Protein backbone atom coordinates (compact mmCIF):
# COMPACT_ATOMS: atom_id res chain seq x y z
CA UNK A 1 0.00 0.00 0.00
CA UNK A 2 1.35 3.41 -1.00
CA UNK A 3 1.40 5.83 1.93
CA UNK A 4 -0.85 8.86 1.63
CA UNK A 5 -0.32 12.30 3.12
CA UNK A 6 -2.74 14.79 4.67
CA UNK A 7 -1.74 18.44 4.93
CA UNK A 8 -3.28 20.58 7.64
CA UNK A 9 -3.38 24.33 6.99
CA UNK A 10 -4.12 26.71 9.86
CA UNK A 11 -5.36 29.97 8.38
CA UNK A 12 -5.03 31.94 11.60
CA UNK A 13 -2.34 34.56 12.19
CA UNK A 14 -2.45 33.64 15.91
CA UNK A 15 0.21 31.21 17.06
CA UNK A 16 -0.82 28.24 19.22
CA UNK A 17 -4.51 29.13 19.22
CA UNK A 18 -7.78 27.47 18.15
CA UNK A 19 -7.07 26.73 14.48
CA UNK A 20 -3.70 25.17 15.20
CA UNK A 21 -5.28 23.08 17.97
CA UNK A 22 -7.99 21.86 15.57
CA UNK A 23 -5.40 20.94 12.93
CA UNK A 24 -3.28 19.08 15.49
CA UNK A 25 -6.35 17.12 16.68
CA UNK A 26 -7.43 16.27 13.12
CA UNK A 27 -3.95 15.17 12.06
CA UNK A 28 -3.59 13.02 15.17
CA UNK A 29 -6.56 10.98 13.94
CA UNK A 30 -4.95 10.74 10.50
CA UNK A 31 -1.67 9.52 12.02
CA UNK A 32 -3.51 6.86 14.03
CA UNK A 33 -4.96 5.59 10.74
CA UNK A 34 -1.54 5.34 9.14
CA UNK A 35 -1.40 8.58 7.16
CA UNK A 36 1.65 10.77 6.85
CA UNK A 37 0.91 14.35 7.90
CA UNK A 38 2.34 17.79 7.37
CA UNK A 39 1.34 21.31 8.40
CA UNK A 40 1.30 24.89 7.24
CA UNK A 41 0.62 27.32 10.07
CA UNK A 42 0.11 30.83 8.70
CA UNK A 43 1.13 32.21 12.11
CA UNK A 44 4.67 31.13 11.18
CA UNK A 45 4.69 31.93 7.46
CA UNK A 46 5.24 35.10 5.46
CA UNK A 47 2.84 35.04 2.52
CA UNK A 48 2.16 38.26 0.64
CA UNK A 49 -1.04 38.96 -1.30
CA UNK A 50 -1.23 38.08 -5.00
CA UNK A 51 -0.33 40.95 -7.35
CA UNK A 52 -2.29 39.48 -10.29
CA UNK A 53 0.79 40.02 -12.47
CA UNK A 54 0.10 36.93 -14.58
CA UNK A 55 3.69 35.65 -14.43
CA UNK A 56 2.52 32.21 -13.26
CA UNK A 57 0.53 31.77 -16.48
CA UNK A 58 3.81 31.32 -18.35
CA UNK A 59 5.92 29.54 -15.74
CA UNK A 60 5.25 27.38 -12.69
CA UNK A 61 6.69 29.81 -10.16
CA UNK A 62 5.66 33.04 -8.50
CA UNK A 63 7.66 36.27 -8.75
CA UNK A 64 6.93 37.14 -5.10
CA UNK A 65 9.76 35.98 -2.86
CA UNK A 66 8.31 34.63 0.39
CA UNK A 67 7.32 31.29 1.95
CA UNK A 68 4.71 30.39 -0.66
CA UNK A 69 7.08 28.20 -2.72
CA UNK A 70 7.38 25.83 0.28
CA UNK A 71 3.59 25.86 0.65
CA UNK A 72 3.15 24.98 -3.04
CA UNK A 73 5.38 21.94 -2.57
CA UNK A 74 3.48 20.80 0.50
CA UNK A 75 0.16 21.19 -1.30
CA UNK A 76 1.41 19.29 -4.35
CA UNK A 77 2.71 16.44 -2.14
CA UNK A 78 -0.54 16.04 -0.21
CA UNK A 79 -3.34 13.63 -1.08
CA UNK A 80 -5.73 15.42 1.27
CA UNK A 81 -5.87 18.97 2.64
CA UNK A 82 -7.66 20.14 5.78
CA UNK A 83 -8.00 23.92 6.15
CA UNK A 84 -8.90 25.50 9.49
CA UNK A 85 -9.93 29.14 9.74
CA UNK A 86 -11.14 31.58 12.35
CA UNK A 87 -14.10 33.82 11.51
CA UNK A 88 -13.01 37.42 10.92
CA UNK A 89 -15.88 39.75 10.08
CA UNK A 90 -18.02 36.89 8.80
CA UNK A 91 -15.41 34.97 6.80
CA UNK A 92 -11.79 33.80 6.71
CA UNK A 93 -8.96 36.28 7.44
CA UNK A 94 -6.76 38.14 4.96
CA UNK A 95 -3.80 35.84 5.67
CA UNK A 96 -5.73 32.81 4.40
CA UNK A 97 -7.13 34.80 1.47
CA UNK A 98 -3.56 35.58 0.41
CA UNK A 99 -2.69 31.87 0.38
CA UNK A 100 -5.86 31.03 -1.55
CA UNK A 101 -5.23 33.77 -4.12
CA UNK A 102 -1.61 32.73 -4.59
CA UNK A 103 -2.71 29.12 -5.13
CA UNK A 104 -3.91 30.16 -8.60
CA UNK A 105 -0.43 29.12 -9.74
CA UNK A 106 -1.33 25.49 -8.96
CA UNK A 107 -4.59 25.80 -10.91
CA UNK A 108 -2.85 27.33 -13.91
CA UNK A 109 -0.27 24.56 -13.90
CA UNK A 110 -2.28 21.44 -14.78
CA UNK A 111 -4.77 21.80 -11.90
CA UNK A 112 -2.25 20.44 -9.40
CA UNK A 113 -4.87 20.15 -6.62
CA UNK A 114 -7.47 18.38 -8.77
CA UNK A 115 -8.91 15.24 -7.15
CA UNK A 116 -7.16 15.83 -3.84
CA UNK A 117 -9.61 15.41 -0.97
CA UNK A 118 -10.40 18.58 0.96
CA UNK A 119 -12.14 19.40 4.22
CA UNK A 120 -12.76 22.60 6.18
CA UNK A 121 -12.85 23.55 9.86
CA UNK A 122 -13.82 26.87 11.38
CA UNK A 123 -13.96 28.50 14.80
CA UNK A 124 -15.98 31.54 15.85
CA UNK A 125 -16.65 33.58 18.94
CA UNK A 126 -20.09 32.02 19.47
CA UNK A 127 -21.93 28.88 18.39
CA UNK A 128 -23.42 30.67 15.37
CA UNK A 129 -20.64 33.14 14.67
CA UNK A 130 -20.20 32.70 10.91
CA UNK A 131 -18.46 29.32 10.94
CA UNK A 132 -20.72 27.68 8.34
CA UNK A 133 -20.25 30.56 5.92
CA UNK A 134 -16.49 30.41 6.47
CA UNK A 135 -16.46 26.64 5.87
CA UNK A 136 -18.48 27.15 2.69
CA UNK A 137 -16.03 29.80 1.47
CA UNK A 138 -13.11 27.43 2.05
CA UNK A 139 -15.01 24.70 0.20
CA UNK A 140 -15.64 27.15 -2.69
CA UNK A 141 -11.85 27.53 -3.01
CA UNK A 142 -11.50 23.74 -3.04
CA UNK A 143 -14.15 23.40 -5.76
CA UNK A 144 -12.35 25.98 -7.92
CA UNK A 145 -9.31 23.68 -7.81
CA UNK A 146 -11.36 20.59 -8.70
CA UNK A 147 -10.89 18.97 -5.30
CA UNK A 148 -13.15 16.32 -3.80
CA UNK A 149 -14.83 18.09 -0.88
CA UNK A 150 -16.06 16.25 2.22
CA UNK A 151 -17.81 17.28 5.43
CA UNK A 152 -18.21 15.66 8.83
CA UNK A 153 -20.56 12.88 7.66
CA UNK A 154 -23.70 14.81 8.57
CA UNK A 155 -22.98 18.49 7.94
CA UNK A 156 -20.41 20.75 6.32
CA UNK A 157 -17.27 20.19 8.35
CA UNK A 158 -15.74 21.01 11.71
CA UNK A 159 -17.58 23.85 13.47
CA UNK A 160 -16.28 25.04 16.85
CA UNK A 161 -16.36 28.03 19.10
CA UNK A 162 -13.70 29.70 21.19
CA UNK A 163 -11.95 28.20 23.15
CA UNK A 164 -12.00 24.90 21.26
CA UNK A 165 -10.67 22.86 24.16
CA UNK A 166 -13.89 23.67 26.05
CA UNK A 167 -16.17 22.86 23.09
CA UNK A 168 -16.55 19.08 23.16
CA UNK A 169 -19.50 19.13 20.73
CA UNK A 170 -17.56 21.22 18.21
CA UNK A 171 -14.40 19.16 18.56
CA UNK A 172 -16.46 16.06 17.82
CA UNK A 173 -17.29 17.60 14.42
CA UNK A 174 -13.55 18.18 13.90
CA UNK A 175 -12.91 14.51 14.67
CA UNK A 176 -15.69 13.36 12.35
CA UNK A 177 -14.34 15.57 9.56
CA UNK A 178 -10.86 14.11 10.02
CA UNK A 179 -12.30 10.58 9.94
CA UNK A 180 -14.26 11.36 6.77
CA UNK A 181 -11.25 12.65 4.85
CA UNK A 182 -9.34 9.53 5.92
CA UNK A 183 -12.22 7.25 4.82
CA UNK A 184 -12.42 8.83 1.37
CA UNK A 185 -8.64 8.65 0.89
CA UNK A 186 -8.73 4.99 1.97
CA UNK A 187 -11.44 4.30 -0.62
CA UNK A 188 -9.33 5.97 -3.30
CA UNK A 189 -6.28 3.97 -2.23
CA UNK A 190 -8.22 0.70 -2.24
CA UNK A 191 -9.43 1.40 -5.77
CA UNK A 192 -5.87 2.13 -6.89
CA UNK A 193 -4.68 -1.13 -5.34
CA UNK A 194 -7.30 -3.07 -7.32
CA UNK A 195 -6.13 -1.62 -10.65
C-alpha positions as CSV (number, residue, x, y, z in Angstrom):
1,X,0.0,0.0,0.0
2,X,1.4,3.4,-1.0
3,X,1.4,5.8,1.9
4,X,-0.9,8.9,1.6
5,X,-0.3,12.3,3.1
6,X,-2.7,14.8,4.7
7,X,-1.7,18.4,4.9
8,X,-3.3,20.6,7.6
9,X,-3.4,24.3,7.0
10,X,-4.1,26.7,9.9
11,X,-5.4,30.0,8.4
12,X,-5.0,31.9,11.6
13,X,-2.3,34.6,12.2
14,X,-2.4,33.6,15.9
15,X,0.2,31.2,17.1
16,X,-0.8,28.2,19.2
17,X,-4.5,29.1,19.2
18,X,-7.8,27.5,18.2
19,X,-7.1,26.7,14.5
20,X,-3.7,25.2,15.2
21,X,-5.3,23.1,18.0
22,X,-8.0,21.9,15.6
23,X,-5.4,20.9,12.9
24,X,-3.3,19.1,15.5
25,X,-6.3,17.1,16.7
26,X,-7.4,16.3,13.1
27,X,-4.0,15.2,12.1
28,X,-3.6,13.0,15.2
29,X,-6.6,11.0,13.9
30,X,-4.9,10.7,10.5
31,X,-1.7,9.5,12.0
32,X,-3.5,6.9,14.0
33,X,-5.0,5.6,10.7
34,X,-1.5,5.3,9.1
35,X,-1.4,8.6,7.2
36,X,1.6,10.8,6.8
37,X,0.9,14.4,7.9
38,X,2.3,17.8,7.4
39,X,1.3,21.3,8.4
40,X,1.3,24.9,7.2
41,X,0.6,27.3,10.1
42,X,0.1,30.8,8.7
43,X,1.1,32.2,12.1
44,X,4.7,31.1,11.2
45,X,4.7,31.9,7.5
46,X,5.2,35.1,5.5
47,X,2.8,35.0,2.5
48,X,2.2,38.3,0.6
49,X,-1.0,39.0,-1.3
50,X,-1.2,38.1,-5.0
51,X,-0.3,41.0,-7.3
52,X,-2.3,39.5,-10.3
53,X,0.8,40.0,-12.5
54,X,0.1,36.9,-14.6
55,X,3.7,35.6,-14.4
56,X,2.5,32.2,-13.3
57,X,0.5,31.8,-16.5
58,X,3.8,31.3,-18.4
59,X,5.9,29.5,-15.7
60,X,5.3,27.4,-12.7
61,X,6.7,29.8,-10.2
62,X,5.7,33.0,-8.5
63,X,7.7,36.3,-8.8
64,X,6.9,37.1,-5.1
65,X,9.8,36.0,-2.9
66,X,8.3,34.6,0.4
67,X,7.3,31.3,1.9
68,X,4.7,30.4,-0.7
69,X,7.1,28.2,-2.7
70,X,7.4,25.8,0.3
71,X,3.6,25.9,0.6
72,X,3.2,25.0,-3.0
73,X,5.4,21.9,-2.6
74,X,3.5,20.8,0.5
75,X,0.2,21.2,-1.3
76,X,1.4,19.3,-4.4
77,X,2.7,16.4,-2.1
78,X,-0.5,16.0,-0.2
79,X,-3.3,13.6,-1.1
80,X,-5.7,15.4,1.3
81,X,-5.9,19.0,2.6
82,X,-7.7,20.1,5.8
83,X,-8.0,23.9,6.1
84,X,-8.9,25.5,9.5
85,X,-9.9,29.1,9.7
86,X,-11.1,31.6,12.4
87,X,-14.1,33.8,11.5
88,X,-13.0,37.4,10.9
89,X,-15.9,39.8,10.1
90,X,-18.0,36.9,8.8
91,X,-15.4,35.0,6.8
92,X,-11.8,33.8,6.7
93,X,-9.0,36.3,7.4
94,X,-6.8,38.1,5.0
95,X,-3.8,35.8,5.7
96,X,-5.7,32.8,4.4
97,X,-7.1,34.8,1.5
98,X,-3.6,35.6,0.4
99,X,-2.7,31.9,0.4
100,X,-5.9,31.0,-1.6
101,X,-5.2,33.8,-4.1
102,X,-1.6,32.7,-4.6
103,X,-2.7,29.1,-5.1
104,X,-3.9,30.2,-8.6
105,X,-0.4,29.1,-9.7
106,X,-1.3,25.5,-9.0
107,X,-4.6,25.8,-10.9
108,X,-2.8,27.3,-13.9
109,X,-0.3,24.6,-13.9
110,X,-2.3,21.4,-14.8
111,X,-4.8,21.8,-11.9
112,X,-2.2,20.4,-9.4
113,X,-4.9,20.1,-6.6
114,X,-7.5,18.4,-8.8
115,X,-8.9,15.2,-7.1
116,X,-7.2,15.8,-3.8
117,X,-9.6,15.4,-1.0
118,X,-10.4,18.6,1.0
119,X,-12.1,19.4,4.2
120,X,-12.8,22.6,6.2
121,X,-12.8,23.5,9.9
122,X,-13.8,26.9,11.4
123,X,-14.0,28.5,14.8
124,X,-16.0,31.5,15.9
125,X,-16.7,33.6,18.9
126,X,-20.1,32.0,19.5
127,X,-21.9,28.9,18.4
128,X,-23.4,30.7,15.4
129,X,-20.6,33.1,14.7
130,X,-20.2,32.7,10.9
131,X,-18.5,29.3,10.9
132,X,-20.7,27.7,8.3
133,X,-20.2,30.6,5.9
134,X,-16.5,30.4,6.5
135,X,-16.5,26.6,5.9
136,X,-18.5,27.2,2.7
137,X,-16.0,29.8,1.5
138,X,-13.1,27.4,2.1
139,X,-15.0,24.7,0.2
140,X,-15.6,27.1,-2.7
141,X,-11.9,27.5,-3.0
142,X,-11.5,23.7,-3.0
143,X,-14.2,23.4,-5.8
144,X,-12.3,26.0,-7.9
145,X,-9.3,23.7,-7.8
146,X,-11.4,20.6,-8.7
147,X,-10.9,19.0,-5.3
148,X,-13.1,16.3,-3.8
149,X,-14.8,18.1,-0.9
150,X,-16.1,16.3,2.2
151,X,-17.8,17.3,5.4
152,X,-18.2,15.7,8.8
153,X,-20.6,12.9,7.7
154,X,-23.7,14.8,8.6
155,X,-23.0,18.5,7.9
156,X,-20.4,20.8,6.3
157,X,-17.3,20.2,8.4
158,X,-15.7,21.0,11.7
159,X,-17.6,23.8,13.5
160,X,-16.3,25.0,16.9
161,X,-16.4,28.0,19.1
162,X,-13.7,29.7,21.2
163,X,-12.0,28.2,23.1
164,X,-12.0,24.9,21.3
165,X,-10.7,22.9,24.2
166,X,-13.9,23.7,26.0
167,X,-16.2,22.9,23.1
168,X,-16.5,19.1,23.2
169,X,-19.5,19.1,20.7
170,X,-17.6,21.2,18.2
171,X,-14.4,19.2,18.6
172,X,-16.5,16.1,17.8
173,X,-17.3,17.6,14.4
174,X,-13.6,18.2,13.9
175,X,-12.9,14.5,14.7
176,X,-15.7,13.4,12.4
177,X,-14.3,15.6,9.6
178,X,-10.9,14.1,10.0
179,X,-12.3,10.6,9.9
180,X,-14.3,11.4,6.8
181,X,-11.2,12.7,4.8
182,X,-9.3,9.5,5.9
183,X,-12.2,7.3,4.8
184,X,-12.4,8.8,1.4
185,X,-8.6,8.7,0.9
186,X,-8.7,5.0,2.0
187,X,-11.4,4.3,-0.6
188,X,-9.3,6.0,-3.3
189,X,-6.3,4.0,-2.2
190,X,-8.2,0.7,-2.2
191,X,-9.4,1.4,-5.8
192,X,-5.9,2.1,-6.9
193,X,-4.7,-1.1,-5.3
194,X,-7.3,-3.1,-7.3
195,X,-6.1,-1.6,-10.6
